[in-house]
Amino acid sequence: MGFGDVLLYFITAGVNLQWVAIASAAGPSSITVWFLAFLTMAIPLALSVVEMSSRYPQEGGMYVWSKRAFGDFAAFMTGWTYWMSNLPYFPGVLYFAALNALYIGGDGWRHLSGSRSYVIIAALVGLALGTVPNLLGLQFGKWISNIGALARWAAALALIAIGLVAWVRFGPATRFTPESLTPGLGVRNLVFWSTIAFALTGFESASFMGGEIKDSRRTIPRAIYASLPLITLLYVLGTVGVLVALPASRLSGLQGPIDAIEAAATRLGLPGFTPIAAFLITLSALGSVGAWLASVARLPFVAGLDHVLPESFGRVHPKWRTPHIALLSLAGTIVLCILLGQAGQTVKGAYDILVSMTVICTLIPFLFLFASMIRLQREPTGPDVIRVPGGRPVAVLAGAVGFVTTAVSIVLSFVPAEDEPHKALAVAKIAGLTLLSTGSGVVLYAAGRRRGRGPAPRRPV
């Protein structure tokens, strides 16, 4: 993968219109929250990944950094919790793609929005489209990311353009005033902040594939600095575009962008615009699946090389040179999550649960990432290392700001929504799922150590 591939990968992995949907439903104040999250999460994360991937460009990313900073157990838990967080993430994105795809067929397809059978089948097809190219190698898998990035740009620009035209013709559906743009401190607002902080993560993912990126020590930092403003711009303008077309009271956290596009297109007399936009949104979501599959599968792969997981996870395909066992095991686990996610739930209820699980589980390994950024400042750097501007003091500050933002976001994620009728039960479910995801890693690591599968020298890929 070259610079262009990695840049498009970051845009695909770092932007998802499902977060625009959630942000838009929160109202105009979400625009301010995007900028706050940019300062407190996106910039510290970008600076941390730039320096750490330059210091330690080996394949494995956060796993390698935690291992160097805190040892084998911290490395395993970083990889394990990051891997576990993606299990609910993939079904959530696939549900989002499946439901937005219904707008391609108009009213004739829309009745399937409440069908669990349709959502399951569509999600499985989308998973296959993301898995097969990555099994054949990044020379094929990278095209999923590239096409997804281009579709994401096209969908976002379509949303922004039609929102702008609707604003000029009819005026905005939402009033943007200093009061409406000021974030509140109520429970709903605080919980929403953690979701926005999560949405601006993703730069760390390419470091898992360091061994498959040309001159990764320089390519990853350049791609991060180029993509960071573009990602933030897409989120902010996308949110504005949705709110221009529809007021927050009429938006859902699931299909906000396409609902806004349909509303604006109907008022402008452009009925053919909605199916095209729906196709682009669906394609961009599938691009996210392919991009994240490529990177996340490297975590069990590296753990297999370290003998913490069974050695089969560290195998590469003799012809395609891909971690096929790790990829297939991840895909199989996602299939199970797709099926379990719909058990006893409506489509909307299952989606909400998956989003909540994704946010809190994903943020846990970032505690290790930012802590590693601070601790590893004590190690000397070579002449080829790209340091954070300002050197060690700024690097420590970036790590500290990122760590605090992540910790606060995790705590806020335990707060149930205001409209949740059984708040104590909701907190218990969140705490139980968190304990299950982290506790299972502790048990697995301990079992591996008892079997004598302690870390061993890593084989070259």
VEXKE-88965 format. One line per field, with one value per residue (C-alpha): residue number from 0; z negated, y negated, x negated; residue in three letters. Coordinates in Angstrom, 1 decimal. Each point is the difference from the previous one (the first is absolute). Example, Ala and Ser with C-alpha at 12.3 -4.5 7.8 and 13.67 -1.06 7.14 Angstrom:
// VEXKE-88965
nr = 0|1;
w = -7.8|0.7;
v = 4.5|-3.4;
u = -12.3|-1.4;
rest = ala|ser;
This chain:
// VEXKE-88965
nr = 0|1|2|3|4|5|6|7|8|9|10|11|12|13|14|15|16|17|18|19|20|21|22|23|24|25|26|27|28|29|30|31|32|33|34|35|36|37|38|39|40|41|42|43|44|45|46|47|48|49|50|51|52|53|54|55|56|57|58|59|60|61|62|63|64|65|66|67|68|69|70|71|72|73|74|75|76|77|78|79|80|81|82|83|84|85|86|87|88|89|90|91|92|93|94|95|96|97|98|99|100|101|102|103|104|105|106|107|108|109|110|111|112|113|114|115|116|117|118|119|120|121|122|123|124|125|126|127|128|129|130|131|132|133|134|135|136|137|138|139|140|141|142|143|144|145|146|147|148|149|150|151|152|153|154|155|156|157|158|159|160|161|162|163|164|165|166|167|168|169|170|171|172|173|174|175|176|177|178|179|180|181|182|183|184|185|186|187|188|189|190|191|192|193|194|195|196|197|198|199|200|201|202|203|204|205|206|207|208|209|210|211|212|213|214|215|216|217|218|219|220|221|222|223|224|225|226|227|228|229|230|231|232|233|234|235|236|237|238|239|240|241|242|243|244|245|246|247|248|249|250|251|252|253|254|255|256|257|258|259|260|261|262|263|264|265|266|267|268|269|270|271|272|273|274|275|276|277|278|279|280|281|282|283|284|285|286|287|288|289|290|291|292|293|294|295|296|297|298|299|300|301|302|303|304|305|306|307|308|309|310|311|312|313|314|315|316|317|318|319|320|321|322|323|324|325|326|327|328|329|330|331|332|333|334|335|336|337|338|339|340|341|342|343|344|345|346|347|348|349|350|351|352|353|354|355|356|357|358|359|360|361|362|363|364|365|366|367|368|369|370|371|372|373|374|375|376|377|378|379|380|381|382|383|384|385|386|387|388|389|390|391|392|393|394|395|396|397|398|399|400|401|402|403|404|405|406|407|408|409|410|411|412|413|414|415|416|417|418|419|420|421|422|423|424|425|426|427|428|429|430|431|432|433|434|435|436|437|438|439|440|441|442|443|444|445|446|447|448|449|450|451|452|453|454|455|456|457|458|459|460;
w = 0.0|1.0|-1.3|2.1|-1.2|-3.6|0.3|1.5|-2.6|-2.9|1.6|0.3|-3.5|-1.6|1.4|-0.3|0.8|-2.8|-2.4|2.0|-0.5|-3.8|-0.1|2.0|-2.3|-2.9|1.7|0.9|-3.2|1.5|2.4|-2.9|-1.5|3.2|-0.4|-3.7|0.8|2.8|-2.6|-2.8|1.8|3.7|-0.3|-3.1|1.8|3.3|-1.8|-2.0|3.0|2.1|-2.5|-1.2|3.6|0.9|-3.1|0.3|3.6|-0.5|0.9|-3.0|-0.9|-3.4|-1.0|0.6|-1.8|-3.1|-0.1|0.1|-2.6|-2.5|0.9|1.4|-2.0|0.9|3.7|0.0|-1.7|2.4|3.0|-1.7|-0.9|3.3|1.8|-2.2|0.6|3.7|-0.5|-0.6|2.3|3.2|-0.4|-0.8|3.2|2.0|-1.4|1.0|3.5|0.3|-1.1|2.1|3.1|-0.2|1.2|3.3|0.8|-1.3|-1.5|1.5|-2.3|-3.0|-1.6|-0.8|-2.5|-2.9|1.3|-2.0|2.7|2.6|-2.3|-0.8|3.6|1.2|-2.8|0.9|3.6|-0.9|-2.3|2.8|2.4|-2.6|-0.9|3.3|1.5|-3.2|0.1|3.4|-1.2|-0.6|3.7|0.3|-3.4|0.3|2.9|-2.5|-2.1|3.0|1.6|-3.5|-0.5|3.4|-0.6|-3.4|1.5|2.7|-2.6|-2.3|2.8|1.3|-3.5|-0.4|3.5|-0.2|-3.5|1.3|3.0|-2.4|-2.3|2.8|1.4|-3.1|-3.0|-2.6|-1.9|-3.1|-1.6|-0.7|-2.8|-2.8|-2.4|2.2|0.7|-3.7|-1.3|-3.1|-3.1|-0.3|-0.1|3.7|1.1|-2.2|1.3|3.6|-0.6|-0.5|3.3|1.9|-1.7|1.2|3.6|0.4|-0.7|2.8|0.7|-2.1|2.3|2.9|-2.4|-0.4|3.6|-0.2|1.7|3.1|0.5|2.1|-2.3|-2.8|-2.2|2.2|2.0|-3.1|-1.5|3.3|0.6|-3.5|0.3|3.4|-1.0|-3.5|1.3|2.8|-2.5|-2.4|2.9|1.3|-3.4|-0.6|3.4|0.1|-3.3|1.3|3.2|-1.9|-2.3|2.8|1.7|-3.1|-3.6|-2.7|-1.3|3.2|0.2|-1.2|-1.0|2.6|3.4|-0.5|3.1|2.5|-1.6|0.4|3.6|0.8|-1.6|1.8|3.3|-0.2|-0.7|3.0|2.3|0.4|-0.8|1.8|-2.4|-3.0|1.5|1.2|-3.4|-1.7|2.2|-0.8|-3.8|0.2|1.9|-2.4|-3.0|1.8|0.5|-3.7|-0.5|2.4|-1.4|-3.7|0.8|1.7|-3.1|-2.9|1.1|-0.5|-3.8|-0.5|2.7|-2.1|-3.2|1.8|1.0|-3.7|-1.0|-2.2|2.3|1.7|2.6|2.9|-0.4|1.0|3.3|3.4|3.1|2.2|3.2|-1.0|-2.9|-2.2|-3.6|1.2|-3.3|-1.9|2.7|0.2|-3.8|-0.2|2.7|-1.7|-3.3|1.8|1.5|-3.5|-1.2|3.0|-1.0|-3.7|0.5|1.4|-2.5|-1.9|1.2|2.5|2.7|-1.6|-3.5|1.2|1.7|-3.1|-2.1|2.5|0.1|-3.8|-0.2|2.7|-1.5|-3.5|1.1|2.6|-2.4|-2.5|2.1|0.6|-3.7|0.7|3.2|-1.7|-3.1|2.3|1.8|-3.4|-1.3|3.1|0.1|-2.2|2.8|2.4|3.6|3.2|2.7|2.2|-2.7|0.6|-3.3|-1.2|0.7|-3.2|-1.1|-3.3|-1.9|2.8|0.4|-3.7|0.1|3.0|-1.7|-3.2|1.8|2.0|-3.1|-2.0|2.9|0.5|-3.8|-0.3|3.2|-1.5|-3.2|1.9|2.1|-3.1|-0.4|1.4|2.4|-1.4|1.6|-1.3|-2.2|-1.9|-0.7|-2.7|2.3|2.9|-2.1|-1.1|3.6|1.0|-3.0|0.6|3.7|-0.9|-2.7|2.5|2.7|-2.3|-2.4|2.8|1.2|-3.4|-0.3|3.5|-0.6|-3.4|1.7|2.7|-2.5|-1.9|3.1|0.5|3.0|-1.2|2.5|2.3|2.6|2.9|3.4|3.0|2.2;
v = 0.0|-3.4|-3.5|-0.4|3.4|-0.8|-3.4|1.4|2.8|-2.6|-1.9|3.3|1.3|-3.4|-1.3|1.8|-1.7|1.9|-2.3|-3.0|1.5|0.2|-3.5|-1.6|1.5|-1.8|-3.4|-3.0|0.3|3.1|-2.2|-1.7|3.5|1.1|-2.8|0.7|3.7|-1.0|-1.9|2.5|3.3|-0.2|-2.2|1.9|3.3|-1.2|-1.2|3.2|2.3|-2.1|0.2|3.6|1.4|-1.8|1.3|3.6|0.6|3.8|1.6|0.1|-3.6|-0.6|3.6|-0.6|-3.4|1.3|3.0|-2.3|-2.4|2.4|3.6|3.1|-0.2|-3.6|0.8|2.9|-2.0|-2.9|2.3|2.1|-3.0|-1.7|3.3|0.5|-3.5|0.6|3.0|-2.2|-2.7|2.1|1.1|-3.6|-1.3|2.9|-0.7|-3.7|1.0|2.4|-2.5|-2.8|2.3|0.2|-3.6|1.2|1.8|-2.7|0.8|3.5|1.0|-2.2|2.5|2.3|-2.5|1.9|3.4|1.8|2.6|-2.6|-1.8|3.3|1.1|-3.4|-0.3|3.5|-1.0|-3.2|1.9|2.3|-2.9|-1.4|3.3|1.7|-2.8|-0.3|3.8|-0.4|-2.7|-3.7|-0.6|1.0|-1.0|-3.5|-0.6|0.5|-2.9|-2.2|0.5|-0.6|-3.2|-1.4|1.0|-1.6|-3.3|0.2|0.7|-2.7|-2.5|0.9|-0.5|-3.4|-1.1|0.8|-1.5|-3.2|-0.2|0.7|-2.8|-2.5|0.9|0.6|-1.1|2.4|2.4|-0.6|-3.4|-0.4|-2.4|-0.5|1.6|3.0|0.6|0.0|3.5|0.8|1.8|2.2|3.8|0.3|-2.4|1.6|3.5|-1.4|-1.5|3.5|1.2|-3.0|0.6|3.6|-1.1|-1.9|3.1|2.2|-1.3|2.8|2.7|-0.3|0.6|3.6|0.5|-1.7|2.9|-0.3|-3.8|-1.5|-1.9|0.1|-2.2|-3.0|1.0|0.4|-3.4|-1.8|1.7|-0.9|-3.7|-0.1|1.8|-1.6|-3.3|1.8|2.4|-2.7|-2.1|2.9|0.5|-3.7|-0.8|3.3|-0.8|-3.6|1.5|2.3|-2.7|-2.4|2.5|1.2|-1.1|2.2|0.9|1.9|1.9|3.4|1.1|2.7|-1.4|-3.8|-0.8|1.9|-1.3|-3.6|0.6|1.5|-3.0|-2.6|1.9|0.2|-3.7|-0.7|2.3|2.4|3.5|1.8|-1.6|2.2|3.5|-1.3|-1.4|3.2|2.1|-2.2|0.1|3.8|0.4|-2.3|2.2|3.1|-1.7|-0.5|3.7|1.0|-2.6|1.0|3.8|-0.5|-1.7|1.7|3.5|-0.8|-0.1|3.7|0.6|-1.7|1.7|3.3|-0.8|-0.8|3.4|-1.7|1.3|3.4|0.0|0.5|-3.7|-1.0|2.0|-1.7|1.5|1.7|-1.6|-3.3|-0.8|-1.2|0.9|2.1|1.9|-3.3|-1.5|3.0|0.3|-3.7|0.3|3.1|-1.9|-2.9|2.4|1.2|-3.6|-0.8|2.8|-0.6|-3.7|0.6|2.6|-1.3|-3.6|-2.3|-1.2|-3.4|1.4|2.3|-2.9|-2.2|2.8|0.6|-3.7|-0.2|3.1|-1.3|-3.4|1.2|3.1|-2.0|-2.7|2.4|0.8|-3.7|-0.3|2.3|-2.0|-3.4|1.4|1.7|-3.4|-1.5|2.8|0.6|-3.6|1.3|2.1|-1.6|-0.7|0.5|-2.5|1.4|-0.4|-2.6|-1.7|-2.0|-3.7|-1.5|3.3|1.8|-2.6|-0.2|3.8|0.5|-2.7|1.7|3.3|-1.4|-1.9|3.1|2.2|-2.3|-0.4|3.8|0.6|-2.6|1.4|3.5|-1.2|-1.9|3.1|1.7|-2.7|1.3|-2.1|-2.3|1.9|3.3|1.4|2.5|-2.0|2.3|3.0|-1.9|-0.9|3.7|1.1|-2.4|0.9|3.7|-0.1|-2.1|2.5|2.9|-1.5|-0.9|2.9|2.6|-1.5|0.4|3.6|0.8|-1.5|1.8|3.3|-0.6|-0.7|3.2|2.0|-1.3|-2.2|-3.0|-2.6|1.3|-1.7|-1.0|1.6|-2.2|-0.4;
u = 0.0|-1.3|0.8|3.2|1.2|-0.6|1.6|3.1|-0.1|0.0|3.0|1.9|-0.8|0.2|3.3|3.4|3.3|1.6|-1.7|1.3|3.5|-0.5|-1.5|2.8|2.6|-1.6|0.5|-2.2|-2.1|-1.6|-1.9|-1.8|-0.6|-1.7|-2.6|-0.5|-0.6|-2.4|-2.1|0.2|0.0|-0.9|-3.1|-1.5|0.7|-1.5|-3.1|-0.4|0.4|-2.4|-2.8|0.7|0.3|-3.2|-1.9|1.3|1.2|0.4|3.3|2.2|0.4|1.5|-0.8|-3.7|0.0|1.8|-2.4|-3.0|1.4|1.7|-0.8|1.7|3.3|0.7|-0.7|2.3|2.8|-0.5|0.4|2.8|2.2|-0.5|0.9|3.0|1.3|0.2|2.3|3.1|-1.4|0.2|3.6|0.9|-1.5|1.5|3.5|-0.6|-0.9|2.9|2.6|-1.3|-0.1|3.8|0.2|-1.5|3.2|2.4|3.3|0.0|-2.9|0.7|2.3|-3.0|-1.4|1.6|-0.9|-2.6|-0.5|-0.8|-2.5|-1.8|-0.2|-1.2|-2.5|-1.5|-0.3|-1.7|-2.4|-0.9|-0.7|-2.4|-1.7|-0.8|-2.2|-2.0|-0.6|-1.5|-2.4|-0.2|-0.6|3.7|1.2|-1.3|2.5|2.9|-1.5|-0.7|3.5|1.5|-1.9|1.1|3.6|-0.2|-1.2|2.7|2.7|-1.2|-0.2|3.4|1.4|-1.7|0.9|3.7|0.2|-1.6|2.5|2.9|-1.3|-0.2|3.4|2.1|-2.2|-1.5|2.3|-2.2|-0.9|-3.7|-0.4|-2.6|2.5|0.7|-3.7|-0.9|-0.3|2.1|-1.1|3.0|-0.2|0.9|-2.8|-2.7|0.8|-0.1|-3.5|-1.5|1.4|-1.5|-3.4|0.2|1.0|-3.3|-2.2|-1.4|-3.5|-1.5|1.4|-2.5|-2.9|1.2|-1.0|-3.4|-1.7|2.2|-0.4|-2.8|-2.4|2.6|-2.1|0.6|3.1|2.3|-0.8|0.4|3.4|1.1|-0.8|1.7|3.1|0.6|1.6|1.9|1.6|1.1|1.3|2.1|1.5|0.8|1.4|1.9|1.7|0.8|1.4|2.4|1.2|0.6|2.3|1.8|0.4|-1.6|3.5|0.7|-3.3|-0.9|-3.5|0.1|1.0|-0.4|-2.1|2.1|3.2|-1.3|-1.0|3.4|1.8|-2.1|0.2|3.8|0.3|-2.3|1.8|-3.0|1.5|-2.9|-2.6|0.9|-0.7|-3.5|-0.8|1.2|-2.3|-3.0|0.8|0.3|-3.2|-1.9|1.2|-1.2|-3.3|-0.3|0.6|-2.7|-2.5|0.5|-0.1|-3.4|-1.5|1.8|-0.8|-3.7|0.6|0.7|-2.6|-2.7|1.2|-0.3|-3.6|-0.6|1.5|2.6|2.7|-0.3|-2.8|2.4|1.1|-3.5|0.0|0.0|1.5|-2.6|1.2|1.7|-2.4|2.9|0.9|2.9|0.6|0.3|2.2|2.4|0.2|0.9|2.6|1.5|0.3|1.7|2.5|0.9|0.3|2.3|2.3|-0.1|0.5|3.5|1.1|3.0|-0.5|1.5|-2.3|-0.3|-0.4|-2.8|-1.8|0.1|-1.5|-2.8|-0.9|-0.1|-2.2|-2.3|-0.7|-1.0|-2.0|-1.9|-1.2|-1.6|-3.1|-0.6|-0.8|-3.0|-0.9|-0.2|-1.7|-2.6|-0.5|-0.9|-2.2|-2.0|-1.2|-2.8|-1.5|-2.5|1.0|-1.9|-0.5|2.8|2.7|2.6|0.5|3.0|-0.6|-1.4|-1.6|0.5|2.0|2.7|-0.1|0.8|2.7|1.6|0.0|1.4|2.8|0.9|-0.1|2.3|2.4|0.2|0.5|2.8|1.7|-0.1|1.7|2.6|0.8|1.3|2.7|3.3|2.1|2.6|2.9|-1.3|2.9|-2.2|-3.2|-1.4|0.4|-1.6|-3.1|-0.2|0.0|-2.7|-2.1|0.5|-0.9|-3.1|-1.0|0.6|-2.2|-2.9|0.3|0.0|-3.3|-1.5|1.1|-1.3|-3.3|-0.4|0.9|-2.5|-2.7|0.8|-0.2|-3.5|0.9|-1.9|-1.2|-2.8|-2.1|2.2|-0.3|-0.4|3.1;
rest = met|gly|phe|gly|asp|val|leu|leu|tyr|phe|ile|thr|ala|gly|val|asn|leu|gln|trp|val|ala|ile|ala|ser|ala|ala|gly|pro|ser|ser|ile|thr|val|trp|phe|leu|ala|phe|leu|thr|met|ala|ile|pro|leu|ala|leu|ser|val|val|glu|met|ser|ser|arg|tyr|pro|gln|glu|gly|gly|met|tyr|val|trp|ser|lys|arg|ala|phe|gly|asp|phe|ala|ala|phe|met|thr|gly|trp|thr|tyr|trp|met|ser|asn|leu|pro|tyr|phe|pro|gly|val|leu|tyr|phe|ala|ala|leu|asn|ala|leu|tyr|ile|gly|gly|asp|gly|trp|arg|his|leu|ser|gly|ser|arg|ser|tyr|val|ile|ile|ala|ala|leu|val|gly|leu|ala|leu|gly|thr|val|pro|asn|leu|leu|gly|leu|gln|phe|gly|lys|trp|ile|ser|asn|ile|gly|ala|leu|ala|arg|trp|ala|ala|ala|leu|ala|leu|ile|ala|ile|gly|leu|val|ala|trp|val|arg|phe|gly|pro|ala|thr|arg|phe|thr|pro|glu|ser|leu|thr|pro|gly|leu|gly|val|arg|asn|leu|val|phe|trp|ser|thr|ile|ala|phe|ala|leu|thr|gly|phe|glu|ser|ala|ser|phe|met|gly|gly|glu|ile|lys|asp|ser|arg|arg|thr|ile|pro|arg|ala|ile|tyr|ala|ser|leu|pro|leu|ile|thr|leu|leu|tyr|val|leu|gly|thr|val|gly|val|leu|val|ala|leu|pro|ala|ser|arg|leu|ser|gly|leu|gln|gly|pro|ile|asp|ala|ile|glu|ala|ala|ala|thr|arg|leu|gly|leu|pro|gly|phe|thr|pro|ile|ala|ala|phe|leu|ile|thr|leu|ser|ala|leu|gly|ser|val|gly|ala|trp|leu|ala|ser|val|ala|arg|leu|pro|phe|val|ala|gly|leu|asp|his|val|leu|pro|glu|ser|phe|gly|arg|val|his|pro|lys|trp|arg|thr|pro|his|ile|ala|leu|leu|ser|leu|ala|gly|thr|ile|val|leu|cys|ile|leu|leu|gly|gln|ala|gly|gln|thr|val|lys|gly|ala|tyr|asp|ile|leu|val|ser|met|thr|val|ile|cys|thr|leu|ile|pro|phe|leu|phe|leu|phe|ala|ser|met|ile|arg|leu|gln|arg|glu|pro|thr|gly|pro|asp|val|ile|arg|val|pro|gly|gly|arg|pro|val|ala|val|leu|ala|gly|ala|val|gly|phe|val|thr|thr|ala|val|ser|ile|val|leu|ser|phe|val|pro|ala|glu|asp|glu|pro|his|lys|ala|leu|ala|val|ala|lys|ile|ala|gly|leu|thr|leu|leu|ser|thr|gly|ser|gly|val|val|leu|tyr|ala|ala|gly|arg|arg|arg|gly|arg|gly|pro|ala|pro|arg|arg|pro|val;
